[in-house]
Amino acid sequence: MVPSFLCFQCPQCKKKCSMKSIRVLYASRIVALDVKLQKKVRSLEAKCSSFKEKSDDLSAKRVEWRKKEADLCMEVHYLKERTRHLEGLLESAQSRPLGSSMARWGCRGEAGLGDDVEQEFHQQGSSISFMLQKDIQVDGARIFDVDTSSQILIIARRLSGMGTMNVLTKMSLIPSHEKEDIHLPVGFKAVKDLRVSPHARIVLLASLGKKLSVVSTQSNNTVLTYDLQAAAWSCSWDLSNSHYIYAGLQNGMVVQFDMRQTMRPVESITGLTDSPIHTVHSLSADSTVSCGVKGVLTASSVGLCHWDFGRSGGRPYLIPESENQGVCISLAYGPSRDDIVASFRPKIEFSGDLTISQPTLSASTSISGEGVRGSHVLYKRVGGRYEKLGATCANVSGIRLPKSAIVDGVSQNPLFASADEVTSELDYLAAWPRIHCNYSQLNSSEVQVGI
């Protein structure tokens, strides 16, 4: 019998039990639930999350507003500088008599280049001056064109280092001149010519790798690539039809492509010689030419040549009086008025007892090969004819094929822009005003662009 002091009583059923009957019970942790407090916590957590989202959104908008503010400040600064510049031009123009600055070309038919001509023609124009605002250095730049609709420069660059790489660089003409690179395919050879389309945001590239490529400056992708018979030295867009493009080849041929046909050229025409076609220009539509025929003007060392695409059996022909001016090194064309300016350097004279590899330099040829006394010759296309209007002396490159341009919209008359290889200035010539402004000569490693 269990002693009474060792007896226990169950608190629930009141039965007596012994020590052996006792068991340890493990109960779960008991927490008092406060439903209202939990709801309040969840509500506060939701409010914190909402405030955080609003804070992030405001931070993003603040960054965007600061960027817009910076852009607007830069634009205001640019417009103020532009206004001061224009006011200076206006004061300069008002202080000079009308027609006080003019350039003169030798008269029609004269090859004496200016000084000994019997007659001169000229035209009065308003005074114009230019001010260099900024030099922008771009490493490895070779050639560029301007996309006026997007206000950007398209620059072909050749980067050295771990394997040579060719890229296109888009650079804004608006401060702060932001830049973006378009990487060309691996193995893409040097770009010889570059033309921005007048119809869309695409660029035409002529490559020494026997390629003619179309690159989109909007998506930064190569749209089309054509294989060529020879290296491409020049290219051009058709002025009247956005689908047609042209390429001048190293072997003297000119080929026409239709971008709607990606397999082969529409037409290939063999040149009069095998001299490389270093410049191609699509001509503006001519009402005297039959429908479907597209005129193209080219330049090679032998002179200027006219081509008709779309005419059965059509052969190119030399522009009269362009084959005896010397070696043609540059060609500029103004489609608005059919103005043409070709640049020439003297032909190298050979003595009778020397081989071709040992030329005898003429008196006008620079021994260093940098600058020689050459000429700019002005032509006019009137219907299906070309008229030589005059010529003027110029310091031109003795070794390179420089670029020149006819600029519209600067004054009442177009201006012809070219580089003076001796003075390292940029010449603006015409049967209009002639202006000199500071110019830094381009080299193979950098290009300086005046904004």
GUGU-628981 format. One record per residue (C-alpha): x, y, z; residue in one letter. Coordinates in steps of 0.02 Angstrom, whole numbers, padded with zeros to 5 digits, always signed. Each point is the difference from the previous one (the first is absolute). Layout:
N
XYZA/...
This chain:
451
+00000+00000+00000M/+00068+00170-00051V/+00034+00121+00140P/-00120+00145+00006S/+00135+00128-00018F/+00045-00077-00169L/-00174+00001-00068C/-00049+00124-00132F/-00165+00052-00065Q/-00037+00038-00181C/-00053+00182-00014P/-00123-00043-00136Q/-00086-00166+00049C/+00043+00008+00189K/+00062-00180+00002K/+00143-00049+00110K/+00160-00054-00085C/+00175-00050+00047S/+00168+00064-00051M/+00010-00125-00140K/-00156+00066-00080S/+00073+00175-00023I/+00052+00045-00180R/+00085+00155-00067V/-00112+00094-00121L/+00078+00113-00135Y/-00119+00136-00054A/+00020+00112-00155S/+00055+00180+00025R/-00151+00104+00035I/-00005+00179-00066V/-00138+00121+00027A/-00064+00062-00169L/-00037+00184-00026D/-00094+00010-00166V/-00015+00188+00001K/+00188+00020+00026L/+00038-00117-00145Q/-00116+00096-00116K/+00083+00161+00050K/+00173-00071-00035V/-00053-00062-00172R/-00076+00170-00038S/+00160+00090+00049L/+00105-00119-00103E/-00109+00035-00154A/+00017+00188+00029K/+00190-00016+00013C/+00006-00098-00163S/-00107+00132-00086S/+00111+00141+00065F/+00155-00092-00061K/-00073-00019-00175E/-00045+00185-00004K/+00174+00045+00061S/+00083-00105-00136D/-00115+00077-00131D/+00041+00176+00059L/+00187-00039+00000S/-00010-00060-00180A/-00098+00154-00051K/+00124+00111+00091R/+00145-00076-00100V/-00098+00023-00162E/-00043+00181+00045W/+00182+00038+00041R/+00053-00071-00169K/-00132+00103-00090K/+00053+00153+00098E/+00182-00028-00050A/-00049-00024-00183D/-00104+00159+00004L/+00141+00098+00081C/+00120-00060-00134M/-00125+00042-00136E/-00027+00174+00073V/+00189+00024+00006H/+00015-00058-00181Y/-00140+00116-00056L/+00078+00148+00092K/+00167-00034-00084E/-00089-00020-00166R/-00093+00165+00027T/+00162+00092+00041R/+00082-00076-00154H/-00144+00051-00113L/-00003+00174+00073E/+00186+00014-00036G/-00029-00058-00179L/-00139+00127-00020L/+00109+00142+00064E/+00141-00056-00114S/-00116-00010-00150A/-00073+00172+00037Q/+00172+00078+00018S/+00060-00062-00169R/-00061+00062-00169P/-00102-00124-00101L/+00108-00103-00115G/+00163+00051+00084S/+00057-00181+00002S/-00001-00101-00158M/+00099-00137-00083A/+00048-00008-00182R/+00011-00145-00118W/+00092-00003-00165G/-00117+00023-00148C/-00073-00143-00100R/+00124-00098-00104G/+00155+00066+00087E/+00121-00127+00074A/+00124+00131+00059G/-00082-00006+00172L/-00037+00178+00049G/+00149+00117-00015D/+00022+00011-00190D/-00179-00015-00054V/-00069+00131-00116E/-00168+00011+00084Q/-00081-00038+00168E/-00177-00023+00052F/-00063+00029+00176H/-00157+00032+00094Q/-00030+00110+00150Q/-00052-00081+00163G/-00026+00046+00179S/+00147-00004+00120S/+00017-00161+00097I/+00113-00047+00144S/+00023-00159+00099F/+00059-00025+00177M/+00075-00163+00064L/-00090-00039+00162Q/+00072-00168+00050K/+00120-00138-00055D/-00054-00178+00036I/+00135-00132-00016Q/-00052-00176-00051V/+00135-00134+00002D/+00021-00105-00157G/-00122+00102-00104A/+00012-00027-00188R/-00153+00077-00082I/-00168+00072+00055F/-00168+00062-00063D/-00137+00105+00081V/-00176-00061+00036D/-00087+00169+00001T/-00171-00070+00045S/+00065-00080+00160S/+00134+00132+00035Q/+00139-00130+00013I/+00168-00037-00080L/+00033-00176-00065I/+00187-00033+00012I/+00091-00152-00069A/+00142-00045+00119R/+00140-00128-00006R/+00054-00051+00176L/+00171-00076+00028S/+00054-00111+00143G/-00048-00181+00026M/-00044-00029-00181G/-00056+00141-00112T/-00186+00037+00015M/-00112+00111-00106N/-00145+00092+00082V/-00124+00136-00041L/-00020+00135+00130T/-00159+00103+00018K/+00040+00168+00077M/-00132+00129+00042S/+00023+00175-00070L/-00090+00069+00151I/+00099+00027+00161P/+00056-00106+00093S/+00041-00092-00163H/-00047-00174+00061E/+00080-00146-00094K/-00053-00178-00036E/+00097-00134-00094D/-00071-00120-00130I/+00116-00151-00012H/+00021-00065-00177L/+00016-00188-00032P/+00166-00084+00040V/+00115+00002-00151G/-00084+00154-00074F/+00134+00090-00102K/+00034+00187+00002A/-00144+00115-00047V/+00045+00097-00158K/-00160+00103-00016D/-00150+00037+00110L/-00166+00081-00049R/-00151+00038+00110V/-00165-00036-00086S/-00107+00153-00042P/-00154-00111+00017H/+00019-00095+00166A/+00113-00026+00151R/+00119-00119-00088I/+00180+00014-00060V/+00083-00068-00157L/+00179-00066+00020L/+00126-00038-00138A/+00132-00120+00064S/+00169-00056-00066L/-00054-00177+00046G/-00106-00006-00160K/-00157+00039+00099K/-00141+00127-00016L/-00097+00009+00163S/-00156+00088+00064V/+00001+00034+00188V/-00146+00064+00103S/+00046+00141+00119T/-00163-00028+00093Q/+00021-00185+00044S/+00192+00000-00019N/-00010-00156-00109N/+00062-00043-00175T/-00155-00008-00110V/+00075-00057-00166L/+00170-00054-00067T/+00043-00023-00183Y/+00151-00092-00067D/+00095+00094-00136L/+00121-00048-00139Q/+00133+00118+00065A/+00033+00115+00147A/-00125+00142+00017A/+00078+00173-00003W/-00159+00105+00001S/-00189-00010+00021C/-00157+00105-00019S/-00188-00002+00032W/-00118+00033-00144D/-00074+00173+00025L/-00168-00040-00079S/-00030-00180+00058N/+00038-00061+00177S/+00021-00181-00058H/+00148+00026-00118Y/+00183+00013+00052I/+00163+00012-00098Y/+00180-00054+00027A/+00158+00053-00091G/+00127-00141-00007L/+00189-00010-00003Q/-00003-00077-00174N/-00090+00150-00078G/-00176-00075+00002M/-00158+00077+00073V/-00138-00116+00063V/-00181+00037+00043Q/-00097-00096+00132F/-00184-00006+00045D/-00020-00031+00188M/-00157-00099-00037R/+00110-00127-00091Q/+00135-00067+00113T/+00084-00127-00114M/+00087+00097-00140R/+00019+00174-00075P/-00134+00070-00114V/+00131+00062-00122E/+00190+00002-00015S/+00087+00117-00123I/+00184-00013-00046T/+00095+00164+00002G/+00104+00080-00137L/+00158-00046+00096T/+00044-00112+00147D/+00040+00151+00111S/-00087-00009+00171P/-00163+00099+00015I/+00039+00106+00153H/-00163+00102+00000T/-00180-00039-00051V/-00146+00122-00001H/-00180-00038-00049S/-00064+00142-00107L/-00165+00088+00025S/-00143-00048-00117A/+00011+00075-00175D/-00159+00033-00097S/+00094-00017-00165T/+00049-00180+00037V/-00120-00144-00035S/-00096-00075+00146C/+00092-00137+00095G/+00175+00062-00046V/+00103+00053+00151K/+00151+00112-00022G/+00158-00025+00102V/+00155+00110+00005L/+00168-00076+00049T/+00180+00054+00021A/+00160-00097-00027S/+00178+00051-00035S/-00038+00021-00186V/-00141+00127+00029G/-00188+00012+00020L/-00117-00126-00079C/-00189-00007-00028H/-00093-00167+00012W/-00180-00042-00048D/-00078-00147+00093F/-00159-00074-00072G/+00044+00041-00180R/+00035-00152-00108S/+00177+00001-00067G/+00041+00161+00090G/+00186+00035+00016R/+00083+00128+00112P/+00081+00153-00078Y/+00129+00125+00061L/-00059+00176+00042I/+00078+00117-00128P/+00157+00092+00060E/+00017-00107+00156S/+00129-00122-00070E/+00131+00135-00035N/-00004+00092+00167Q/+00119-00119+00089G/-00035-00141+00123V/-00175+00013+00073C/+00010-00026+00189I/-00168+00062+00063S/-00178+00034-00060L/-00140+00100+00082A/-00179+00010-00062Y/-00142+00116+00050G/-00165-00080-00053P/-00106+00155+00035S/+00078+00096-00146R/+00100-00136-00089D/+00164+00085+00048D/+00158-00107-00019I/+00176+00039+00062V/+00143-00118-00041A/+00173+00015+00078S/+00157-00042-00099F/+00185-00017+00035R/+00134+00003-00135P/+00045-00160-00089K/+00172-00070+00038I/+00116+00023-00149E/+00118-00140-00047F/+00168+00025-00084S/+00036-00107-00152G/+00148-00093+00075D/-00080-00047+00166L/-00117-00140+00043T/-00177+00031+00064I/+00056-00038+00177S/+00119+00151-00007Q/-00109+00152-00040P/+00071+00171-00031T/-00098+00128+00101L/-00064+00154-00088S/+00036+00173+00068A/-00171+00010+00081S/+00017-00164+00093T/+00051-00003+00182S/+00147-00115+00038I/-00078-00043+00168S/-00160-00050-00089G/-00110+00097+00122E/-00057+00154-00096G/+00010+00043-00184V/-00068+00139-00108R/-00158-00066-00080G/-00171+00064-00047S/-00186-00003+00036H/-00106-00003-00158V/-00183+00052+00001L/-00125-00090-00113Y/-00187+00019-00025K/-00121-00135-00058R/-00129+00075-00117V/-00120-00133-00063G/+00106-00138-00072G/+00153+00112-00024R/+00145+00049+00112Y/+00075+00174-00012E/+00167+00052+00072K/-00027+00170+00079L/+00171+00037+00072G/+00152-00051+00103A/+00104+00067+00142T/+00170-00043+00072C/+00007-00100+00161A/+00122-00088+00116N/-00052-00183-00011V/+00065-00163+00069S/+00142-00080-00097G/-00031-00176+00064I/-00174-00017+00075R/-00178+00000-00068L/-00080+00136+00108P/-00185+00030+00022K/-00086+00161-00053S/-00181+00058+00007A/-00123+00126-00068I/-00096+00073+00146V/-00176+00068-00026D/-00097+00113+00117G/+00149+00097+00070V/-00029+00154-00107S/-00100+00054-00150Q/+00114-00107-00108N/+00081-00170+00032P/+00179-00007+00065L/+00136-00123-00048F/+00103-00062+00148A/+00172-00079-00017S/+00164-00013+00095A/+00151+00108-00039D/+00144-00124+00020E/+00134+00134+00018V/-00080+00122+00123T/-00099-00136+00092S/-00157+00105-00014E/-00175-00038-00058L/-00039+00095-00160D/-00176+00051-00049Y/+00002+00038-00186L/-00129+00037-00130A/-00052+00122-00133A/-00058+00072+00165W/+00087+00059+00159P/+00167-00076+00049R/+00033-00019+00184I/+00146-00074+00097H/-00024-00070+00174C/+00112-00097+00119N/+00019-00181-00049Y/+00100-00141+00079S/+00062-00126-00126Q/-00069-00175+00017L/+00117-00146+00028N/-00018-00187+00016S/-00021-00005+00189S/-00124+00138+00038E/-00129+00113-00080V/-00046+00174+00062Q/-00178+00054-00032V/-00050+00182+00012G/-00169+00018+00085I/
